[in-house]
Amino acid sequence: MNLVKVGDKGEKIITEYRPLAVTKDGTLLEVHLITGKSHQIRAQMAALSHPLAGDAKYGDKDYNLLMKKKYGMSHQALHAYKVVFPADSPAKELAGRSFFADLPKELDAFCKENGIKL
């Protein structure tokens, strides 16, 4: 697991990430937000010279075009496959629960093309 700390104006922004698969077209990461700031994942990955596919603001135009052509990605390759509510969540009905979502078709195509099984 890697830890990134980057912040504007001295604010603390912390993100943990773990590579799940590395391919010729990109790296699939699992990301855990310690803090929750606007654009946090996108900005921190770009700061590490690893912008998200499909990210028009922080990304790479040529890479985005490649990913759109090859996998149909027309938006940021960002997906919340799991959301976990802590046991002490103020949303009592959700406390201690986890929710899962299938991959969008573009990310699913990327995984299948690259032999990634999640």
Backbone as CSV, one residue per row, in Angstrom:
resi,resn,N_x,N_y,N_z,CA_x,CA_y,CA_z,C_x,C_y,C_z
1,MET,0.844,-1.159,0.000,0.000,0.000,0.000,0.895,1.229,0.000
2,ASN,0.525,2.208,-0.800,1.266,3.459,-0.876,0.415,4.560,-0.275
3,LEU,1.059,5.584,0.202,0.378,6.696,0.841,0.815,7.971,0.154
4,VAL,-0.152,8.827,-0.192,0.149,10.100,-0.835,-0.356,11.216,0.055
5,LYS,0.494,12.224,0.286,0.090,13.411,1.036,0.427,14.627,0.199
6,VAL,-0.589,15.305,-0.295,-0.397,16.514,-1.078,-1.524,17.449,-0.694
7,GLY,-1.223,18.704,-0.471,-2.288,19.634,-0.120,-1.969,21.050,-0.534
8,ASP,-3.004,21.773,-0.908,-2.867,23.201,-1.186,-3.052,23.944,0.125
9,LYS,-2.384,25.048,0.281,-2.562,25.916,1.447,-2.315,25.194,2.765
10,GLY,-1.446,24.204,2.756,-1.077,23.520,3.975,-2.083,22.529,4.524
11,GLU,-3.204,22.303,3.809,-4.177,21.339,4.322,-3.687,19.917,4.079
12,LYS,-4.025,19.040,4.988,-3.581,17.650,4.919,-4.565,16.842,4.071
13,ILE,-4.060,16.215,3.032,-4.866,15.370,2.157,-4.163,14.019,2.081
14,ILE,-4.852,12.957,2.489,-4.221,11.645,2.549,-5.026,10.630,1.741
15,THR,-4.320,9.919,0.887,-4.907,8.878,0.048,-4.021,7.645,0.118
16,GLU,-4.632,6.479,0.340,-3.914,5.206,0.248,-4.311,4.561,-1.070
17,TYR,-3.346,3.915,-1.713,-3.685,3.193,-2.935,-2.850,1.928,-3.047
18,ARG,-3.420,0.979,-3.777,-2.766,-0.318,-3.959,-2.982,-0.764,-5.404
19,PRO,-1.904,-1.006,-6.152,-2.074,-1.511,-7.522,-2.676,-2.916,-7.507
20,LEU,-3.723,-3.107,-8.299,-4.344,-4.424,-8.449,-3.820,-5.137,-9.686
21,ALA,-3.497,-4.359,-10.711,-2.974,-4.929,-11.960,-2.246,-3.844,-12.736
22,VAL,-1.155,-4.234,-13.385,-0.386,-3.331,-14.232,-0.391,-3.925,-15.636
23,THR,-0.796,-3.121,-16.626,-0.865,-3.577,-18.013,-0.127,-2.584,-18.905
24,LYS,-0.037,-2.908,-20.183,0.600,-1.993,-21.124,-0.226,-0.715,-21.318
25,ASP,-1.538,-0.792,-21.047,-2.410,0.363,-21.237,-2.667,1.168,-19.968
26,GLY,-2.313,0.628,-18.807,-2.556,1.378,-17.584,-2.501,0.490,-16.353
27,THR,-2.689,1.103,-15.217,-2.668,0.406,-13.939,-4.029,0.538,-13.276
28,LEU,-4.538,-0.574,-12.791,-5.789,-0.576,-12.057,-5.456,-0.479,-10.572
29,LEU,-6.001,0.545,-9.917,-5.716,0.779,-8.512,-6.954,0.607,-7.645
30,GLU,-6.722,0.172,-6.417,-7.738,0.265,-5.379,-7.314,1.456,-4.533
31,VAL,-8.239,2.388,-4.329,-7.920,3.625,-3.626,-8.785,3.733,-2.377
32,HIS,-8.142,4.114,-1.284,-8.841,4.332,-0.023,-8.619,5.783,0.374
33,LEU,-9.706,6.546,0.446,-9.606,7.945,0.841,-9.599,8.056,2.354
34,ILE,-8.537,8.619,2.894,-8.452,8.873,4.323,-9.139,10.205,4.608
35,THR,-8.812,11.197,3.800,-9.531,12.469,3.838,-10.432,12.492,2.613
36,GLY,-11.385,13.334,2.584,-12.298,13.409,1.441,-12.342,14.816,0.891
37,LYS,-11.504,15.085,-0.066,-11.435,16.424,-0.656,-11.870,16.357,-2.119
38,SER,-12.364,17.463,-2.614,-12.785,17.548,-4.008,-11.600,17.256,-4.937
39,HIS,-11.805,16.411,-5.912,-10.793,16.037,-6.917,-9.606,15.284,-6.318
40,GLN,-9.735,14.772,-5.124,-8.595,14.198,-4.399,-7.865,13.119,-5.187
41,ILE,-8.561,12.106,-5.647,-7.909,11.005,-6.370,-7.303,11.520,-7.662
42,ARG,-8.080,12.273,-8.419,-7.620,12.772,-9.717,-6.376,13.643,-9.574
43,ALA,-6.384,14.581,-8.641,-5.264,15.510,-8.471,-4.025,14.796,-7.945
44,GLN,-4.200,13.894,-6.991,-3.028,13.226,-6.429,-2.397,12.256,-7.419
45,MET,-3.185,11.534,-8.185,-2.601,10.624,-9.181,-1.883,11.415,-10.272
46,ALA,-2.456,12.546,-10.682,-1.789,13.393,-11.673,-0.475,13.951,-11.116
47,ALA,-0.471,14.293,-9.819,0.748,14.810,-9.183,1.851,13.762,-9.164
48,LEU,1.469,12.486,-9.204,2.443,11.385,-9.243,2.781,10.973,-10.679
49,SER,2.327,11.763,-11.650,2.524,11.486,-13.088,1.790,10.227,-13.539
50,HIS,0.645,9.950,-12.915,-0.210,8.825,-13.283,-1.666,9.282,-13.320
51,PRO,-1.997,10.182,-14.276,-3.370,10.696,-14.313,-4.375,9.613,-14.704
52,LEU,-5.619,9.821,-14.302,-6.689,8.881,-14.636,-7.012,8.948,-16.122
53,ALA,-7.317,7.796,-16.679,-7.793,7.748,-18.067,-9.107,8.509,-18.143
54,GLY,-9.260,9.295,-19.183,-10.502,10.022,-19.416,-10.651,11.301,-18.629
55,ASP,-9.642,11.690,-17.883,-9.731,12.893,-17.061,-9.284,14.102,-17.876
56,ALA,-10.249,14.931,-18.285,-9.945,16.085,-19.129,-9.208,17.188,-18.366
57,LYS,-9.441,17.311,-17.071,-8.823,18.390,-16.293,-7.376,18.083,-15.905
58,TYR,-7.117,16.909,-15.360,-5.793,16.562,-14.845,-5.052,15.555,-15.738
59,GLY,-5.732,15.022,-16.727,-5.196,13.913,-17.502,-4.337,14.294,-18.688
60,ASP,-4.056,13.290,-19.498,-3.218,13.406,-20.690,-4.104,13.221,-21.920
61,LYS,-4.161,14.231,-22.778,-5.069,14.227,-23.932,-4.829,13.026,-24.848
62,ASP,-3.579,12.738,-25.179,-3.277,11.624,-26.087,-3.663,10.277,-25.466
63,TYR,-3.370,10.114,-24.194,-3.735,8.874,-23.497,-5.256,8.731,-23.442
64,ASN,-5.948,9.832,-23.167,-7.409,9.792,-23.134,-7.991,9.373,-24.488
65,LEU,-7.413,9.875,-25.555,-7.885,9.494,-26.898,-7.652,8.009,-27.167
66,LEU,-6.500,7.497,-26.754,-6.202,6.080,-26.908,-7.220,5.226,-26.150
67,MET,-7.488,5.590,-24.898,-8.412,4.824,-24.076,-9.846,4.915,-24.596
68,LYS,-10.199,6.039,-25.175,-11.536,6.179,-25.769,-11.658,5.287,-26.993
69,LYS,-10.627,5.295,-27.836,-10.640,4.492,-29.052,-10.633,2.992,-28.726
70,LYS,-9.791,2.596,-27.807,-9.605,1.180,-27.516,-10.695,0.579,-26.631
71,TYR,-11.182,1.361,-25.630,-12.121,0.810,-24.655,-13.438,1.562,-24.558
72,GLY,-13.588,2.628,-25.331,-14.826,3.402,-25.301,-14.934,4.335,-24.103
73,MET,-13.814,4.630,-23.429,-13.858,5.499,-22.252,-14.076,6.947,-22.684
74,SER,-15.218,7.490,-22.303,-15.525,8.872,-22.659,-15.631,9.755,-21.419
75,HIS,-15.255,9.213,-20.271,-15.280,9.945,-19.010,-14.175,9.388,-18.103
76,GLN,-14.023,9.951,-16.944,-12.967,9.518,-16.020,-13.117,8.036,-15.668
77,ALA,-12.021,7.333,-15.671,-12.018,5.914,-15.289,-11.942,5.831,-13.768
78,LEU,-13.025,6.215,-13.143,-13.128,6.260,-11.693,-14.426,5.556,-11.328
79,HIS,-14.344,4.586,-10.421,-15.536,3.799,-10.089,-15.495,3.377,-8.623
80,ALA,-16.570,3.616,-7.911,-16.678,3.183,-6.512,-17.312,1.794,-6.518
81,TYR,-16.485,0.758,-6.500,-17.007,-0.603,-6.526,-17.488,-1.027,-5.148
82,LYS,-16.969,-0.357,-4.103,-17.369,-0.703,-2.744,-17.461,0.569,-1.904
83,VAL,-18.550,0.671,-1.164,-18.724,1.763,-0.213,-18.990,1.124,1.140
84,VAL,-18.203,1.505,2.135,-18.320,0.929,3.476,-18.682,2.036,4.465
85,PHE,-19.727,1.802,5.214,-20.122,2.726,6.266,-19.578,2.190,7.590
86,PRO,-18.807,3.003,8.308,-18.232,2.516,9.565,-19.317,2.211,10.598
87,ALA,-18.964,1.392,11.561,-19.913,0.984,12.604,-20.451,2.182,13.382
88,ASP,-19.655,3.230,13.497,-20.097,4.418,14.242,-20.676,5.500,13.326
89,SER,-21.125,5.121,12.128,-21.691,6.067,11.171,-22.908,6.772,11.755
90,PRO,-23.031,8.086,11.533,-24.220,8.789,12.006,-25.495,8.320,11.291
91,ALA,-25.323,7.707,10.112,-26.466,7.117,9.399,-26.698,5.734,10.000
92,LYS,-27.415,5.687,11.105,-27.566,4.454,11.905,-28.025,3.259,11.074
93,GLU,-28.931,3.481,10.111,-29.448,2.367,9.303,-28.395,1.796,8.353
94,LEU,-27.308,2.530,8.137,-26.238,2.069,7.241,-24.979,1.641,7.997
95,ALA,-24.917,1.916,9.277,-23.727,1.637,10.090,-23.305,0.177,9.980
96,GLY,-22.012,-0.020,9.650,-21.460,-1.368,9.543,-21.801,-2.103,8.255
97,ARG,-22.451,-1.442,7.327,-22.842,-2.105,6.081,-21.899,-1.734,4.940
98,SER,-21.805,-2.640,3.966,-21.009,-2.422,2.753,-21.913,-2.605,1.541
99,PHE,-21.638,-1.849,0.494,-22.389,-1.949,-0.746,-21.402,-2.098,-1.893
100,PHE,-21.748,-2.921,-2.875,-20.877,-3.199,-4.014,-21.599,-2.868,-5.315
101,ALA,-20.840,-2.472,-6.339,-21.401,-2.145,-7.650,-20.553,-2.784,-8.742
102,ASP,-21.214,-3.254,-9.798,-20.509,-3.816,-10.946,-19.700,-2.729,-11.653
103,LEU,-18.669,-3.158,-12.356,-17.861,-2.214,-13.135,-18.674,-1.663,-14.301
104,PRO,-18.458,-0.397,-14.673,-19.059,0.120,-15.895,-18.469,-0.616,-17.093
105,LYS,-19.187,-0.616,-18.195,-18.781,-1.414,-19.360,-17.374,-1.077,-19.862
106,GLU,-16.962,0.187,-19.782,-15.632,0.573,-20.264,-14.521,-0.027,-19.401
107,LEU,-14.694,0.017,-18.085,-13.690,-0.568,-17.206,-13.715,-2.091,-17.279
108,ASP,-14.898,-2.645,-17.469,-15.015,-4.087,-17.646,-14.272,-4.521,-18.915
109,ALA,-14.419,-3.743,-19.988,-13.711,-4.040,-21.245,-12.200,-3.966,-21.039
110,PHE,-11.729,-2.966,-20.302,-10.309,-2.836,-20.006,-9.815,-4.076,-19.267
111,CYS,-10.559,-4.506,-18.252,-10.157,-5.677,-17.461,-10.136,-6.939,-18.315
112,LYS,-11.171,-7.150,-19.091,-11.240,-8.355,-19.927,-10.128,-8.391,-20.963
113,GLU,-9.896,-7.272,-21.610,-8.850,-7.176,-22.640,-7.471,-7.467,-22.054
114,ASN,-7.267,-7.112,-20.792,-5.970,-7.255,-20.152,-5.881,-8.457,-19.208
115,GLY,-6.894,-9.326,-19.248,-6.878,-10.536,-18.448,-6.955,-10.310,-16.951
116,ILE,-7.614,-9.231,-16.544,-7.743,-8.902,-15.118,-9.043,-9.487,-14.597
117,LYS,-8.926,-10.292,-13.562,-10.098,-10.874,-12.904,-10.208,-10.269,-11.513
118,LEU,-11.343,-9.639,-11.258,-11.553,-9.010,-9.943,-12.470,-9.847,-9.092
